[in-house]
Amino acid sequence: MKVSGRGTSRPAQENEATSFLTGALATVAEHFGVEIQNIRKEGQPMAIAIIKNARFGEENGETILAHHKESEDEA
């Protein structure tokens, strides 16, 4: 992620990237629903965000997040 301003760009600082991600998850939660969990894996704390009714896909070489309704065949 790059932060732009006054004709230049730079890599985002940790606090900027964290704010961006938190804001994006809040927006996604309004449309899909997001479940969060704190876990430990290999002794390290981790935060997991599970986006409900969504799937990642690819469109024109870009990763996309699409709304997905489960069919009865998938249940």
C-alpha positions in Angstrom: 0.0 0.0 0.0 1.3 3.4 -0.9 0.3 6.7 0.6 0.2 9.6 -1.9 0.4 13.3 -1.5 1.7 16.4 -3.3 2.8 14.4 -6.3 4.7 11.7 -4.4 4.0 8.4 -2.8 5.6 6.4 -0.1 5.1 3.0 1.7 2.4 3.2 4.4 3.6 3.4 8.0 2.4 0.7 10.3 -0.3 2.9 12.0 -1.6 4.0 8.6 -1.8 0.5 7.3 -3.6 -0.7 10.5 -6.1 2.2 10.2 -6.8 1.5 6.6 -7.4 -2.3 7.3 -9.6 -1.6 10.3 -11.7 0.9 8.3 -12.0 -1.5 5.3 -13.1 -4.4 7.6 -15.7 -2.1 9.2 -17.1 -1.2 5.8 -17.1 -4.8 4.7 -18.9 -5.7 7.9 -21.8 -3.4 7.0 -22.4 -5.4 3.8 -21.3 -9.0 4.5 -20.7 -9.4 8.3 -17.3 -10.0 9.8 -16.4 -12.4 12.6 -13.1 -11.8 14.4 -11.1 -14.2 16.5 -7.8 -13.8 18.4 -5.7 -17.0 18.3 -2.2 -18.2 18.9 -0.3 -20.2 16.3 3.2 -21.4 16.9 3.3 -19.2 20.0 2.5 -16.0 18.1 -0.7 -14.0 18.6 -2.8 -13.7 15.5 -6.0 -11.9 14.6 -8.4 -13.6 12.1 -11.2 -11.8 10.3 -13.7 -14.1 8.7 -15.9 -12.4 6.1 -19.3 -14.0 5.9 -21.1 -14.7 2.6 -18.0 -13.8 0.6 -15.4 -15.4 -1.6 -12.1 -14.2 -3.1 -11.8 -14.5 -6.8 -9.8 -13.1 -9.7 -10.9 -10.7 -12.3 -8.6 -9.3 -15.0 -5.6 -10.5 -13.0 -6.8 -8.7 -9.8 -8.0 -10.2 -6.6 -11.6 -9.4 -5.9 -14.0 -10.0 -3.0 -17.4 -11.1 -4.1 -20.7 -11.6 -2.3 -21.6 -15.3 -2.3 -24.9 -16.8 -1.5 -24.7 -20.5 -0.6 -26.8 -22.8 -2.8 -28.6 -25.8 -1.2 -26.1 -28.0 -3.1 -23.2 -26.4 -1.1 -24.9 -26.5 2.3 
